[in-house]
Amino acid sequence: MPKNHERALEELHSRWQNIFQRLANGSEVPPGLRLRAEGFMEAVVALELATEESLQVELEQRYLDAFGESLPEDWRELFPFPQVPGFGRRAPVYPSTSE
């Protein structure tokens, strides 16, 4: 694979890692980060640097790396290509009344 192709895929992996690490740390992810990553995914496929399937497999691995758990089984149905699934950690919920 030519060096510029490898660099494009490394950049995409870096973007996913940034998104998932923020979510795993409980931080917000600005919509622009996700939208740019999704556009980059489309460009990578359009330029035939990777397939949708191979990108989704890599994305799953980046999610696993950040969260220590796999994406839900049906994530591809809920987030069709090129959407980046973004599940942050659930915030603790405390009752506001004693009842």
N, C-alpha and C positions, 0 to 999 in steps of 0.2 A: 504494500500500500504506500503510495507517495506520502512524503512528509507532511504536505499541507492537508491531506485527508486525515492523517493521524492527529494533526493539530486541531482540526475541526471537531473531531470526536472527543478529544481531550477537553476542549472548551465546553462542549455539551455536558460531559460528565461533571466538570467543575460547576456548571450552573445547577445541575440536579443536586449535587452535594451541598451547595450553598442553600438551596431551597429546603431540602430535607433536614439539614443540620439546624437551620433556624426553627423549623417546626418542632423538631425533637427537643430543642432547648426551651420551647415554650414561647418563642418570639413570633412576631407577625412576619408575614411575607408580603411585601408590597406587590400588588397585582402586576406591575410592570416586570418584575423579575420572572414571574411565571409566564406571562405573555411572551416575553422575549425568548425564553427557553422553548416554548411551544413553536414559535416561528422558526427558531433555529432547527428544531426537529424536522419541520416541514422542508426546510431548505436542504438539510442533509439527505433526506429521502429524494427530493426532487433532483439533486445533483448525483444521485445514485452512489452516495458514499456509504450508505447502510440501508437496510430495509426497515419497514415499520416494526416487524416482528423482532428483529435484532435489537432495535432501540428500546422496545418495551421490555425485553429480557434484561438489558443493561440498566434500565430505569428501576426495575424491580430489585436488582442487586444493590443499587445506590440507596434505595429506601431501606432495605434490610441492613445495610452498613450503618445507616443513621439511627434507625429505631430499634434494631436488634430483633425485629419480627417482620414477617412477610406481609405484603399487602393482602387485603381480603381477596378471596378466590374470584369474586365477580368484579374486581376493580376495572377490568377492561370494558365491561358492559356499562359501568357507571361513568367511566372517563375514556371515551373512545379517542383513538389517536387523532391529534397530537396532544391531547390534554394531559397535564401533569397532575396526578392525584395528590391532593394536599390534605392529609389528615393530621392535624396537630394533636397534641396530648390534650385530653379532656381536662378542663379546669375543675378544681374542686367546687362542689356545691354545698353550701351550708344553709340550713333552714333559717329563715328570717323571723320566724315566730316559734313559740314554744309548743305549739299544737302539732 
